[in-house]
C-alpha cells in the first residue's frame, strides 16, 4: 500500500495498523515441532498467559496466517505432554494455559 506521507505523519490510528506488530514469536516454517517449540518459549517467558486458539495464533505466535488447525494440534500436543492445561468453556471454546502457573 502506497501512502503519500511518512510514518511519522500518519494519523495515530493509521500508525497503529500500518505494519504488523511483533507481540509474540513470528514463525517462518509451519511444522508442528516448530510451533510447539515457539509455544513452549512463549509460555516460559509468559507463565501466566492464557488464551483461545485464535488468541494464541494472533498474540503468542503473532502470525494470523498459521492455520487454526495447526495451532490447535500443537496446543493439544503440549497438553498431552503436560506443559499446558485446557479449560473447556460452556460455549464449547477452549482456553489454554500454562500448567505450571496453575500449580503454584
N, C-alpha and C positions, 0 to 999 in steps of 0.2 A: 504494500500500500504506500503510495507516494503522498507525502504531505508537504505543503509549501512552507512549513515553519520548522524551526529547530525543536528538539525535545524540550528545551527549557521554556519555549514559548507556548507549549501545548497547554490547554486548559487543564486544571488539576485532574478532572475525571478522565480525560483522554490520556494523560500521562500515566495513570494507574493501569490502563489496559493496553498501552502502546506496545509493550513487549512482555513475553511470558515471565512470570515470577519464578524464582528458583527457591521454593519453600522446602521441598523435600529433596529427594535424590533423583535426578533425571537419569533415565536409562537409555542406552543406545541399542542394546540387544534385548530380546524379549523372552529368553529362556526362563523356565521355572526356577532353576537353581539361582540364576542371577536376580530374579525377582525376590526369591526367598532371602538371599544374602542382603539385598537392599532393605528389605523389611526388617531383618534382624538388626542391621546397623541403625535403622531409624528407631527401633524400639530400645536399643541400648542408649542412644542419645536422648530419647524422649520416653522415659519409663512410664509416665502416666498417660501416654497417648491412648485414645480410644476413638474408633470411627467405623463407619459403614464401609462396604466395599467401594462404593463410589468416592467416599471421602478419603479412603486410603489411596486410591488411584490419583485423586486430584491433589491432595495435600502431602501425603507421606512420600509418594513417588514423583509428584509434580509432572505427571505425563498423562494427560487425558486421552492420548492415542492408544494406550495399552488396553486391550480388550478386557472388559469386566470379568469375563470367564477366566482369563489368565490370572488376574489379580485374586479372584476368589479361590482358584485352585492353589495358588501359592499361600494364601492365608490359611486354608484348610490343612495344608501340609504342615504349617507351623503349629496349628492347633494339635495335630496328631503327634508332633514331636514334643509338645509340652511347653513351647515358648509362649504361645498365645492362648487365650480363652475366648470363647464366643458366647454372647448372650442373644438369644432369640427374643425379639420384641413381639407384642401381641399382633402387630400388623404383618408379621412374617419376616420382616427385615432382620438383619444380624448386625451386631456391633462387636468388633474385635478389639481386644485389649491385651496388654502385656500381663501375663500370669504373675510375674514377679511383683508387679505393683499391687496386685490383689492379695498376695501372700504376706505383705509387710504390714 
